[in-house]
Amino acid sequence: MSESPAATSASAESESYEVRLNRLLLTTPGLTVATAESCTGGAVAHRITTVAGSSGYFLGGIVAYANEAKERLLGVSREILRQRGAVSAECALAMAEGARRAFNADIAVSTTGIAGPGGATARKPVGLVYIAFASPLGTGCEEHHFSGDRLAVIHASTEAALRLLVEQVTRNLLGKAD
């Protein structure tokens, strides 16, 4: 007995983003993804790799917490880090582009932000997170303002990064609507 379209849609909505990513990419051999993470500290890569079969599309991730690591491992320019800061759309975009380049991946996602409780300024409060993507079709970045303690910000950032990755794989690489 098959599920109704409404039930299928509801079950797809209840799937975690990493399971949805797995379902999409296992049916499209050759498409690959990578991550560049700062404030999430590897949580996005961790969530992706909790799903069996992810080695078929996940090439790896770089946790670049320090500015020196962002510069050396991901190619984020000193100019961006000095003028805009590590917590900026420009840095997030450069991180995503750097991860895509480092792993020769089809699409990469990056996170950079302030999980707290310290490190905030009036212009850059706790919970400010930039999540970017890079693909053959271009780049983009989202600005988020999450609330809660450090773990809540990290969790929300991870969830948003996985959502963005699923959206970009679906829209830009597979040509499907949500």
N, CA, C and O of each residue as an XYZ file, in Angstrom:
712
protein
N       0.851     -1.163      0.000
C       0.000      0.000      0.000
C       0.903      1.234      0.000
O       1.814      1.335      0.822
N       0.655      2.169     -0.915
C       1.489      3.373     -0.976
C       0.854      4.501     -0.169
O      -0.353      4.532      0.070
N       1.724      5.425      0.237
C       1.238      6.572      1.021
C       0.579      7.586      0.106
O       0.903      7.673     -1.079
N      -0.343      8.347      0.659
C      -0.967      9.411     -0.109
C       0.047     10.528     -0.320
O       1.006     10.630      0.445
N      -0.141     11.380     -1.352
C       0.778     12.496     -1.559
C       0.911     13.380     -0.316
O       2.000     13.866     -0.010
N      -0.194     13.586      0.395
C      -0.137     14.418      1.610
C       0.718     13.753      2.677
O       1.500     14.421      3.352
N       0.574     12.429      2.835
C       1.373     11.709      3.828
C       2.845     11.708      3.445
O       3.712     11.861      4.305
N       3.136     11.532      2.140
C       4.515     11.555      1.674
C       5.144     12.916      1.928
O       6.291     13.004      2.368
N       4.394     13.976      1.651
C       4.893     15.330      1.893
C       5.139     15.565      3.376
O       6.143     16.165      3.759
N       4.215     15.088      4.209
C       4.363     15.265      5.656
C       5.571     14.500      6.167
O       6.300     15.002      7.023
N       5.801     13.272      5.650
C       6.960     12.511      6.124
C       8.252     13.155      5.658
O       9.237     13.145      6.395
N       8.278     13.716      4.452
C       9.473     14.412      3.967
C       9.759     15.628      4.836
O      10.917     15.936      5.120
N       8.710     16.315      5.255
C       8.887     17.489      6.108
C       9.411     17.110      7.491
O      10.136     17.885      8.115
N       9.044     15.911      7.974
C       9.479     15.512      9.310
C      10.885     14.908      9.302
O      11.485     14.735     10.364
N      11.415     14.586      8.127
C      12.777     14.070      8.028
C      13.772     15.154      8.427
O      13.559     16.338      8.167
N      14.846     14.737      9.053
C      15.904     15.698      9.359
C      16.538     16.154      8.042
O      16.443     15.468      7.025
N      17.179     17.311      8.079
C      17.808     17.835      6.867
C      18.921     16.922      6.365
O      19.106     16.784      5.156
N      19.666     16.296      7.278
C      20.739     15.420      6.830
C      20.192     14.170      6.133
O      20.825     13.654      5.213
N      19.029     13.682      6.561
C      18.396     12.543      5.894
C      17.872     12.974      4.527
O      18.003     12.233      3.552
N      17.283     14.156      4.448
C      16.807     14.674      3.158
C      17.978     14.850      2.192
O      17.866     14.525      1.010
N      19.103     15.368      2.698
C      20.296     15.545      1.874
C      20.767     14.186      1.347
O      21.101     14.052      0.170
N      20.790     13.199      2.212
C      21.204     11.854      1.845
C      20.304     11.298      0.743
O      20.783     10.743     -0.245
N      19.009     11.453      0.926
C      18.050     10.953     -0.061
C      18.268     11.627     -1.416
O      18.225     10.962     -2.450
N      18.500     12.928     -1.419
C      18.736     13.661     -2.660
C      20.034     13.233     -3.337
O      20.053     12.980     -4.542
N      21.105     13.152     -2.576
C      22.415     12.932     -3.178
C      22.712     11.480     -3.512
O      23.523     11.214     -4.398
N      22.082     10.537     -2.831
C      22.296      9.138     -3.198
C      21.630      8.801     -4.524
O      22.003      7.826     -5.176
N      20.649      9.599     -4.924
C      19.983      9.372     -6.209
C      20.633     10.160     -7.336
O      20.203     10.059     -8.485
N      21.668     10.948     -7.026
C      22.365     11.745     -8.027
C      23.866     11.494     -7.886
O      24.582     12.326     -7.330
N      24.338     10.371     -8.377
C      25.751     10.045     -8.215
C      26.656     11.141     -8.785
O      26.377     11.736     -9.826
N      27.734     11.376     -8.069
C      28.714     12.344     -8.543
C      28.622     13.712     -7.911
O      29.610     14.446     -7.907
N      27.470     14.083     -7.376
C      27.356     15.376     -6.713
C      28.003     15.287     -5.336
O      27.775     14.330     -4.596
N      28.810     16.289     -4.998
C      29.546     16.256     -3.736
C      29.352     17.536     -2.946
O      29.064     18.591     -3.509
N      29.513     17.430     -1.624
C      29.376     18.578     -0.738
C      30.540     18.619      0.246
O      31.196     17.611      0.510
N      30.777     19.823      0.784
C      31.816     20.045      1.785
C      31.347     21.152      2.723
O      30.393     21.869      2.421
N      32.015     21.286      3.849
C      31.655     22.313      4.828
C      32.878     23.109      5.265
O      34.008     22.623      5.216
N      32.626     24.336      5.690
C      33.619     25.193      6.351
C      32.897     25.772      7.556
O      31.903     26.482      7.406
N      33.395     25.472      8.751
C      32.668     25.861      9.955
C      33.548     26.626     10.928
O      34.723     26.312     11.119
N      32.952     27.627     11.528
C      33.602     28.339     12.623
C      32.745     28.167     13.870
O      33.071     27.346     14.727
N      31.667     28.916     13.988
C      30.877     28.900     15.223
C      30.196     27.571     15.506
O      29.841     27.303     16.654
N      30.003     26.738     14.502
C      29.372     25.440     14.722
C      30.391     24.347     15.043
O      30.004     23.241     15.422
N      31.653     24.630     14.901
C      32.709     23.740     15.352
C      32.671     22.317     14.822
O      33.103     21.394     15.513
N      32.167     22.121     13.622
C      32.105     20.788     13.038
C      30.755     20.104     13.177
O      30.591     18.965     12.739
N      29.790     20.780     13.777
C      28.468     20.171     13.997
C      27.735     19.871     12.689
O      27.008     18.881     12.603
N      27.918     20.716     11.670
C      27.253     20.470     10.383
C      27.819     19.194      9.760
O      27.064     18.323      9.327
N      29.144     19.084      9.715
C      29.788     17.882      9.171
C      29.380     16.655      9.983
O      29.108     15.594      9.421
N      29.339     16.799     11.281
C      28.935     15.688     12.140
C      27.536     15.196     11.785
O      27.313     13.995     11.632
N      26.606     16.120     11.658
C      25.231     15.727     11.339
C      25.157     15.043      9.977
O      24.430     14.062      9.822
N      25.891     15.542      8.997
C      25.877     14.917      7.670
C      26.374     13.481      7.761
O      25.798     12.577      7.157
N      27.449     13.276      8.522
C      28.079     11.947      8.567
C      27.378     10.963      9.494
O      27.790      9.806      9.579
N      26.336     11.392     10.186
C      25.575     10.442     11.005
C      24.660      9.560     10.155
O      24.100      8.584     10.653
N      24.510      9.900      8.881
C      23.625      9.156      7.993
C      24.452      8.194      7.140
O      25.399      8.605      6.470
N      24.091      6.928      7.170
C      24.788      5.916      6.374
C      24.746      6.284      4.896
O      23.713      6.708      4.379
N      25.866      6.118      4.232
C      25.949      6.424      2.809
C      26.485      7.812      2.512
O      26.720      8.151      1.352
N      26.682      8.621      3.549
C      27.149      9.993      3.323
C      28.544     10.040      2.709
O      28.921     11.049      2.112
N      29.315      8.962      2.847
C      30.649      8.948      2.228
C      30.561      8.974      0.708
O      31.565      9.213      0.037
N      29.383      8.733      0.159
C      29.188      8.803     -1.282
C      29.115     10.208     -1.829
O      29.216     10.400     -3.041
N      28.941     11.208     -0.963
C      28.815     12.590     -1.431
C      29.509     13.610     -0.533
O      29.809     14.711     -0.995
N      29.771     13.289      0.722
C      30.408     14.255      1.618
C      31.919     14.072      1.558
O      32.447     13.032      1.951
N      32.611     15.103      1.058
C      34.060     15.023      0.881
C      34.836     15.381      2.136
O      35.925     14.855      2.365
N      34.283     16.273      2.952
C      34.963     16.656      4.182
C      34.586     18.047      4.615
O      33.824     18.751      3.952
N      35.144     18.426      5.755
C      34.882     19.739      6.310
C      36.134     20.315      6.941
O      37.049     19.591      7.335
N      36.150     21.618      7.025
C      37.242     22.331      7.683
C      36.637     23.142      8.819
O      35.752     23.970      8.603
N      37.123     22.896     10.034
C      36.740     23.736     11.165
C      37.837     24.788     11.291
O      38.956     24.503     11.718
N      37.485     25.996     10.912
C      38.438     27.108     10.927
C      37.947     28.118     11.962
O      37.259     29.085     11.634
N      38.312     27.875     13.202
C      37.836     28.712     14.298
C      38.643     30.003     14.398
O      38.076     31.083     14.568
N      39.941     29.893     14.296
C      40.822     31.066     14.379
C      40.905     31.756     13.024
O      40.789     31.116     11.979
N      41.109     33.070     13.056
C      41.249     33.817     11.803
C      42.394     33.285     10.958
O      42.290     33.228      9.733
N      43.492     32.893     11.608
C      44.633     32.354     10.870
C      44.229     31.102     10.087
O      44.678     30.909      8.958
N      43.397     30.265     10.671
C      42.921     29.064      9.977
C      42.005     29.430      8.817
O      42.069     28.812      7.755
N      41.162     30.423      9.013
C      40.289     30.869      7.922
C      41.135     31.339      6.742
O      40.841     31.042      5.584
N      42.177     32.070      7.063
C      43.060     32.610      6.034
C      43.876     31.486      5.366
O      43.891     31.365      4.141
N      44.540     30.683      6.172
C      45.464     29.676      5.651
C      44.753     28.495      4.998
O      45.166     28.047      3.928
N      43.697     27.985      5.617
C      43.045     26.780      5.114
C      41.946     27.047      4.088
O      41.692     26.221      3.212
N      41.295     28.211      4.203
C      40.154     28.501      3.334
C      40.394     29.650      2.362
O      39.573     29.905      1.481
N      41.520     30.340      2.523
C      41.825     31.430      1.607
C      41.054     32.715      1.856
O      40.949     33.557      0.964
N      40.509     32.875      3.068
C      39.837     34.137      3.400
C      40.919     35.214      3.455
O      41.931     35.043      4.135
N      40.713     36.307      2.752
C      41.753     37.337      2.674
C      41.896     38.099      3.992
O      40.935     38.269      4.743
N      43.111     38.545      4.245
C      43.357     39.388      5.422
C      42.520     40.650      5.358
O      42.057     41.153      6.381
N      42.329     41.155      4.156
C      41.535     42.368      3.971
C      40.110     42.172      4.479
O      39.578     43.031      5.182
N      39.494     41.050      4.129
C      38.138     40.763      4.621
C      38.155     40.671      6.137
O      37.309     41.266      6.804
N      39.108     39.932      6.687
C      39.171     39.751      8.139
C      39.411     41.064      8.870
O      38.844     41.286      9.940
N      40.241     41.937      8.310
C      40.523     43.238      8.945
C      39.363     44.214      8.788
O      38.952     44.859      9.752
N      38.841     44.320      7.575
C      37.831     45.345      7.293
C      36.415     44.938      7.694
O      35.661     45.754      8.222
N      36.052     43.674      7.445
C      34.682     43.243      7.712
C      34.581     42.364      8.958
O      33.545     42.332      9.622
N      35.658     41.657      9.264
C      35.671     40.780     10.429
C      35.313     39.350     10.080
O      34.762     39.063      9.017
N      35.643     38.457     11.007
C      35.349     37.035     10.803
C      33.853     36.768     10.828
O      33.378     35.819     10.205
N      33.118     37.594     11.539
C      31.662     37.453     11.593
C      31.074     38.469     10.622
O      30.691     39.576     11.000
N      31.016     38.054      9.356
C      30.495     38.921      8.300
C      30.050     38.068      7.122
O      30.478     36.924      6.966
N      29.197     38.636      6.312
C      28.748     37.933      5.105
C      29.934     37.670      4.180
O      30.033     36.604      3.571
N      30.827     38.643      4.081
C      31.983     38.495      3.198
C      32.865     37.326      3.623
O      33.345     36.566      2.781
N      33.075     37.184      4.922
C      33.880     36.074      5.430
C      33.172     34.746      5.187
O      33.801     33.779      4.756
N      31.880     34.690      5.457
C      31.126     33.450      5.238
C      31.186     33.022      3.777
O      31.369     31.840      3.485
N      31.035     33.966      2.866
C      31.107     33.653      1.438
C      32.491     33.145      1.061
O      32.614     32.161      0.332
N      33.534     33.808      1.553
C      34.902     33.377      1.260
C      35.174     31.996      1.836
O      35.878     31.195      1.222
N      34.623     31.711      3.010
C      34.784     30.385      3.616
C      34.124     29.303      2.756
O      34.717     28.251      2.517
N      32.907     29.561      2.295
C      32.206     28.578      1.461
C      32.962     28.351      0.151
O      33.119     27.215     -0.297
N      33.420     29.429     -0.446
C      34.197     29.307     -1.687
C      35.493     28.549     -1.428
O      35.915     27.733     -2.247
N      36.124     28.819     -0.287
C      37.369     28.141      0.058
C      37.179     26.649      0.281
O      38.016     25.850     -0.140
N      36.095     26.266      0.935
C      35.818     24.839      1.154
C      35.505     24.147     -0.161
O      35.951     23.025     -0.402
N      34.749     24.809     -0.999
C      34.431     24.229     -2.314
C      35.710     23.985     -3.102
O      35.882     22.938     -3.726
N      36.593     24.956     -3.065
C      37.874     24.854     -3.775
C      38.780     23.793     -3.140
O      39.367     22.978     -3.852
N      38.897     23.798     -1.815
C      39.791     22.868     -1.116
C      39.415     21.412     -1.356
O      40.289     20.553     -1.473
N      38.127     21.134     -1.430
C      37.666     19.757     -1.603
C      37.251     19.437     -3.039
O      36.909     18.297     -3.357
N      37.284     20.455     -3.903
C      36.794     20.298     -5.275
C      35.358     19.754     -5.249
O      35.011     18.832     -5.987
N      34.549     20.345     -4.390
C      33.161     19.921     -4.190
C      32.225     20.694     -5.114
O      32.533     21.800     -5.557
N      31.088     20.090     -5.389
C      30.069     20.784     -6.176
C      29.453     21.936     -5.393
O      29.208     23.011     -5.940
N      29.207     21.702     -4.114
C      28.587     22.731     -3.288
C      29.174     22.674     -1.887
O      29.454     21.600     -1.356
N      29.355     23.847     -1.300
C      29.862     23.925      0.069
C      29.000     24.901      0.850
O      28.408     25.825      0.292
N      28.945     24.675      2.143
C      28.220     25.556      3.049
C      29.183     25.971      4.154
O      30.075     25.211      4.533
N      28.994     27.193      4.669
C      29.868     27.677      5.743
C      29.056     28.358      6.834
O      27.949     28.844      6.605
N      29.649     28.377      8.042
C      29.030     29.060      9.177
C      30.083     29.903      9.881
O      31.213     29.457     10.083
N      29.712     31.106     10.247
C      30.563     31.952     11.073
C      29.655     32.873     11.877
O      28.704     33.440     11.338
N      29.948     33.021     13.162
C      29.069     33.842     13.983
C      29.541     33.906     15.420
O      30.655     33.503     15.754
N      28.662     34.424     16.258
C      28.966     34.590     17.679
C      27.974     33.753     18.478
O      26.806     34.112     18.627
N      28.472     32.624     18.989
C      27.619     31.717     19.758
C      27.474     32.182     21.208
O      26.514     31.815     21.885
N      28.416     32.983     21.679
C      28.338     33.527     23.027
C      28.924     32.598     24.073
O      29.422     31.529     23.719
N      28.887     32.950     25.311
C      28.292     34.195     25.806
C      29.179     35.418     25.589
O      28.686     36.544     25.638
N      30.470     35.225     25.353
C      31.367     36.359     25.119
C      31.537     36.634     23.639
O      30.933     35.974     22.794
N      32.368     37.619     23.339
C      32.723     37.935     21.964
C      31.803     38.895     21.246
O      32.064     39.267     20.102
N      30.745     39.296     21.892
C      29.769     40.162     21.233
C      30.170     41.633     21.341
O      30.911     42.039     22.237
N      29.654     42.408     20.400
C      29.774     43.868     20.430
C      28.388     44.438     20.157
O      27.453     43.687     19.879
N      28.251     45.733     20.231
C      26.960     46.361     19.937
C      26.540     46.082     18.494
O      25.357     45.871     18.224
N      27.499     46.080     17.568
C      27.211     45.831     16.153
C      27.048     44.343     15.840
O      26.351     43.966     14.898
N      27.698     43.513     16.639
C      27.673     42.070     16.390
C      27.312     41.348     17.691
O      28.191     40.916     18.437
N      26.005     41.222     17.953
C      25.551     40.616     19.211
C      25.647     39.090     19.202
O      25.795     38.470     18.149
N      25.562     38.508     20.381
C      25.477     37.054     20.499
C      24.281     36.586     19.679
O      23.207     37.186     19.728
N      24.478     35.523     18.936
C      23.413     34.978     18.100
C      23.476     35.409     16.652
O      22.744     34.879     15.817
N      24.356     36.382     16.331
C      24.522     36.799     14.939
C      25.336     35.725     14.225
O      26.466     35.431     14.616
N      24.763     35.145     13.184
C      25.431     34.078     12.436
C      25.203     34.299     10.945
O      24.097     34.611     10.505
N      26.276     34.128     10.185
C      26.201     34.179      8.728
C      26.410     32.767      8.203
O      27.350     32.076      8.597
N      25.523     32.348      7.309
C      25.593     31.024      6.711
C      25.589     31.223      5.201
O      24.670     31.820      4.640
N      26.638     30.711      4.551
C      26.802     30.942      3.114
C      26.919     29.621      2.371
O      27.173     28.571      2.961
N      26.725     29.702      1.051
C      26.927     28.554      0.173
C      27.697     28.993     -1.058
O      27.684     30.165     -1.437
N      28.363     28.041     -1.669
C      29.041     28.257     -2.951
C      28.761     27.033     -3.812
O      28.882     25.898     -3.353
N      28.387     27.274     -5.058
C      28.095     26.201     -5.998
C      28.558     26.644     -7.379
O      28.963     27.794     -7.545
N      28.509     25.763     -8.373
C      28.891     26.176     -9.722
C      28.011     27.305    -10.264
O      28.414     28.036    -11.168
N      26.822     27.437     -9.709
C      25.884     28.450    -10.189
C      25.951     29.754     -9.421
O      25.208     30.687     -9.726
N      26.836     29.841     -8.418
C      26.963     31.098     -7.688
C      27.085     30.904     -6.191
O      27.255     29.794     -5.688
N      26.992     32.030     -5.500
C      27.115     32.031     -4.046
C      25.974     32.837     -3.444
O      25.295     33.598     -4.133
N      25.780     32.651     -2.145
C      24.778     33.415     -1.432
C      25.011     33.300      0.059
O      25.709     32.400      0.526
N      24.421     34.220      0.800
C      24.633     34.250      2.237
C      23.357     34.691      2.944
O      22.635     35.567      2.469
N      23.097     34.066      4.084
C      21.977     34.448      4.942
C      22.512     35.000      6.252
O      23.503     34.503      6.787
N      21.856     36.022      6.762
C      22.171     36.562      8.093
C      21.080     36.110      9.050
O      19.890     36.264      8.776
N      21.504     35.552     10.172
C      20.554     35.076     11.178
C      20.840     35.740     12.517
O      21.973     36.125     12.809
N      19.789     35.868     13.328
C      19.902     36.356     14.704
C      19.188     35.336     15.582
O      17.971     35.392     15.760
N      19.967     34.402     16.128
C      19.406     33.343     16.953
C      19.439     33.757     18.413
O      20.294     34.537     18.834
N      18.502     33.228     19.174
C      18.470     33.532     20.606
C      18.807     32.278     21.399
O      18.830     31.168     20.866
N      19.064     32.480     22.671
C      19.367     31.360     23.548
C      20.823     31.340     23.960
O      21.594     32.247     23.645
N      21.182     30.284     24.674
C      22.561     30.147     25.135
C      23.447     29.623     24.004
O      22.983     29.432     22.879
N      24.702     29.398     24.308
C      25.690     28.969     23.317
C      25.238     27.725     22.554
O      25.295     27.692     21.325
N      24.790     26.706     23.282
C      24.371     25.471     22.626
C      23.147     25.677     21.737
O      23.032     25.053     20.682
N      22.243     26.541     22.158
C      21.050     26.828     21.345
C      21.443     27.533     20.044
O      20.882     27.243     18.987
N      22.398     28.451     20.121
C      22.861     29.167     18.916
C      23.568     28.193     17.979
O      23.356     28.233     16.767
N      24.401     27.323     18.533
C      25.099     26.337     17.701
C      24.094     25.398     17.038
O      24.205     25.112     15.845
N      23.123     24.921     17.798
C      22.110     24.020     17.237
C      21.310     24.714     16.132
O      21.122     24.144     15.057
N      20.845     25.924     16.383
C      20.057     26.654     15.389
C      20.883     26.943     14.138
O      20.371     26.866     13.021
N      22.148     27.272     14.326
C      23.040     27.542     13.192
C      23.257     26.282     12.356
O      23.242     26.333     11.126
N      23.455     25.168     13.024
C      23.656     23.889     12.342
C      22.424     23.522     11.536
O      22.525     23.115     10.378
N      21.273     23.666     12.149
C      20.008     23.352     11.477
C      19.815     24.251     10.249
O      19.418     23.773      9.186
N      20.093     25.540     10.395
C      19.935     26.478      9.283
C      20.918     26.172      8.156
O      20.567     26.292      6.982
N      22.135     25.780      8.496
C      23.132     25.444      7.475
C      22.717     24.199      6.699
O      22.860     24.149      5.478
N      22.206     23.200      7.402
C      21.741     21.990      6.726
C      20.530     22.282      5.837
O      20.426     21.752      4.731
N      19.619     23.124      6.323
C      18.463     23.528      5.501
C      18.937     24.213      4.228
O      18.456     23.908      3.137
N      19.886     25.144      4.370
C      20.402     25.869      3.207
C      21.081     24.908      2.232
O      20.922     25.038      1.018
N      21.820     23.964      2.748
C      22.488     22.988      1.895
C      21.472     22.161      1.107
O      21.639     21.958     -0.095
N      20.428     21.687      1.772
C      19.374     20.929      1.087
C      18.713     21.795      0.023
O      18.487     21.333     -1.095
N      18.400     23.044      0.357
C      17.767     23.946     -0.613
C      18.649     24.164     -1.830
O      18.164     24.135     -2.961
N      19.930     24.380     -1.612
C      20.829     24.662     -2.726
C      21.083     23.431     -3.586
O      21.171     23.541     -4.809
N      21.199     22.280     -2.975
C      21.330     21.039     -3.753
C      20.076     20.852     -4.594
O      20.157     20.537     -5.782
N      18.918     21.046     -3.975
C      17.653     20.860     -4.675
C      17.474     21.858     -5.808
O      17.218     21.461     -6.945
N      17.603     23.128     -5.520
C      17.321     24.174     -6.502
C      18.414     24.337     -7.554
O      18.142     24.298     -8.753
N      19.643     24.517     -7.099
C      20.719     24.865     -8.037
C      21.331     23.673     -8.754
O      21.712     23.790     -9.919
N      21.433     22.552     -8.099
C      22.126     21.441     -8.730
C      21.190     20.409     -9.341
O      21.546     19.759    -10.324
N      20.009     20.251     -8.780
C      19.083     19.248     -9.316
C      17.951     19.864    -10.117
O      17.233     19.154    -10.822
N      17.783     21.176    -10.018
C      16.746     21.854    -10.783
C      15.332     21.522    -10.348
O      14.396     21.601    -11.144
N      15.174     21.144     -9.062
C      13.841     20.824     -8.541
C      13.359     21.929     -7.615
O      14.163     22.630     -7.001
N      12.063     22.079     -7.520
C      11.472     22.991     -6.530
C      11.298     22.227     -5.229
O      11.254     20.997     -5.228
N      11.198     22.955     -4.115
C      10.982     22.290     -2.815
C       9.684     21.543     -2.766
O       9.360     20.935     -1.746
